Amino acid sequence: LSYTPPAPPTPAIVDWNNSNVQEIALETNRSLIFTNGKSGSLYTLIIKQDATGGRTVTWPSSKIKWEGGAAPVLNTTANAIGLVKFVYDGTNYIGYAPALNAY
């Protein structure tokens, strides 16, 4: 079961109590805040560009440790879809992006 947080304003609060699979529709640039992660849990964030595209995400950087040391570069093409996954270790989210260029 997936959950879509409300549309802007920013920041968008991604409350993992709502679902471990969530979707963010980018109708503007968005900052994200993660809450209620459970240690050992796997989370999926589906990020969809709107018909305009060019939207960006500001990640909660102090809480995410990215594979390779840097946040993934999302596809900003109109209507692009990206898939980002996280494992929560009780302190940090270990993030990786298995699909950034889905349409």
C-alpha positions in Angstrom: 0.0 0.0 0.0 1.5 3.4 -0.9 0.8 6.8 0.5 1.0 10.2 -1.2 1.8 13.1 1.1 -0.2 16.3 0.5 0.9 18.6 -2.3 3.0 21.7 -1.5 3.8 23.7 0.5 7.3 22.6 1.1 8.7 20.9 3.1 6.9 17.6 2.5 6.9 15.4 5.6 7.4 11.8 4.7 6.0 10.0 7.7 6.9 6.4 7.3 4.1 5.4 9.7 1.7 6.1 6.8 3.4 3.4 4.5 6.8 2.0 3.7 6.1 3.0 0.0 5.3 6.7 -0.6 5.0 8.9 -3.7 5.9 12.6 -4.1 4.5 14.5 -7.0 6.9 17.4 -7.8 4.7 20.3 -8.8 7.4 22.6 -7.4 10.9 22.2 -5.9 10.4 20.2 -2.6 12.4 19.9 0.6 11.7 16.6 2.4 11.6 15.7 6.1 11.6 12.0 7.1 9.9 11.0 10.3 9.1 7.7 12.2 11.6 5.4 10.6 11.9 2.0 12.3 15.3 0.4 12.7 15.9 -2.3 10.0 13.0 -1.2 7.8 13.2 -0.7 4.1 11.4 2.3 2.6 10.6 3.3 -1.0 10.1 6.8 -2.3 8.6 7.2 -5.8 9.3 10.7 -7.2 7.2 12.0 -10.1 8.0 15.1 -12.1 4.9 17.1 -13.3 4.2 17.9 -16.9 6.6 20.9 -16.7 9.6 19.1 -15.2 12.7 20.7 -13.9 11.7 20.2 -10.3 14.3 19.3 -7.7 14.3 17.6 -4.2 16.3 18.8 -1.2 17.0 15.7 0.9 17.2 15.7 4.7 21.0 15.5 4.3 21.9 15.1 8.0 19.9 11.9 8.1 20.8 10.2 4.8 24.0 8.3 4.0 24.1 7.8 0.3 25.6 4.9 -1.6 28.7 6.4 -3.2 28.7 9.3 -0.8 26.4 11.7 -2.8 22.7 12.1 -3.4 21.5 10.7 -6.7 20.7 13.1 -9.5 17.1 12.8 -10.3 15.8 13.0 -13.9 14.1 16.4 -14.3 12.4 15.6 -17.6 8.7 16.3 -17.7 6.7 13.3 -16.3 9.9 11.4 -15.3 9.6 8.9 -12.5 12.4 8.1 -10.1 12.6 5.3 -7.4 14.8 5.8 -4.3 15.1 3.3 -1.5 16.2 3.6 2.1 17.1 1.3 4.9 16.9 2.9 8.4 19.6 1.8 10.9 18.0 3.5 13.9 20.0 6.7 13.3 20.5 7.2 9.6 18.8 6.3 6.4 21.1 4.4 4.0 19.9 5.6 0.6 20.3 4.2 -2.9 18.6 4.8 -6.2 17.8 1.7 -8.3 15.7 3.6 -10.9 16.1 7.2 -11.8 15.0 7.3 -15.4 11.7 5.6 -15.5 8.9 7.1 -17.6 
